[in-house]
């Protein structure tokens, strides 16, 4: 079942529940959890993406400063994730060789 079919199944289960038939809600919840897990996996970054984001011009001190900012809450984790993903997208990192 592809993602579209899963969404259709969830949609139908919700419609049935609104009509008083809640039997399909358990399966719909399982499909939602499956879709959520797949999306959460997409949000993780790989070591290769981090290396690409760092490039070759970062010094050890630069890396330490970034880790300090993360630890102190100056640089937010979700901003780091976004920066790494944006760099990969904008520089063409996501080719078939890197996926």
Rosetta blueprint (number, residue, H / E / L):
1 X L
2 X L
3 X H
4 X H
5 X H
6 X H
7 X H
8 X H
9 X H
10 X H
11 X H
12 X H
13 X H
14 X H
15 X H
16 X H
17 X H
18 X H
19 X L
20 X L
21 X L
22 X L
23 X L
24 X L
25 X H
26 X H
27 X H
28 X H
29 X H
30 X H
31 X H
32 X H
33 X H
34 X H
35 X H
36 X H
37 X H
38 X H
39 X H
40 X H
41 X H
42 X H
43 X L
44 X L
45 X L
46 X L
47 X H
48 X H
49 X H
50 X H
51 X H
52 X H
53 X H
54 X H
55 X L
56 X L
57 X L
58 X L
59 X L
60 X H
61 X H
62 X H
63 X H
64 X H
65 X H
66 X H
67 X H
68 X H
69 X H
70 X H
71 X H
72 X L
73 X L
74 X L
75 X L
76 X L
77 X H
78 X H
79 X H
80 X H
81 X H
82 X H
83 X H
84 X H
85 X H
86 X H
87 X H
88 X H
89 X H
90 X H
91 X L
92 X L
93 X L
94 X L
95 X L
96 X L
97 X L
98 X L
99 X L
